[in-house]
Amino acid sequence: MSDDEFIGRRGGDDVALPKATVYKFANEMAASMDVRLAAETRELLVECCTEFVQMLSSEANEICEKDKKKTIAPEHILRALNNLGLSST
């Protein structure tokens, strides 16, 4: 895949989200609210999604390491969300 098909690459990072998938999801959500998204808005949304995934996975990885585990489990993600102030409870 070309670099144009992925967004969120920074420097030598290999972390990216598929542009087409994020665009499709964003457009579907916007359409359900009778809203259209400008191209710049979609780009910004994708950058924010990429940053969120990186931040969440980094926090979950730290929790996983503290628990002396090698695989991030669902409870690590939930604890990471809580640590980041994004808990639903």
C-alpha positions, 0 to 999 in steps of 0.5 A: 500500500502506498503512503497515501492510503494510510495516515498518521505516520510520523517520522519513522513510525509504522503506526497508521490507520487506513485512510479509506476506512476512517473516512468511510466511518466518519462519513457514515456517522456524519450522514446519520446526523445530516452533516457533511464533512469538509476534506480538512475536517476528515484529515483532522479527524483521522489525525485525532483518531491516530493520536488517540489509538497511539495514546491508548495503546501506550498507556495500556502497554505500560499497565501490561508491563507493570502487571508483568504480562506480554500481551495487552488484554481487554482489562489493560485497555479498560484501565488505560481508559480510566487512567486517561480519564475516559472511563464510562463509570 
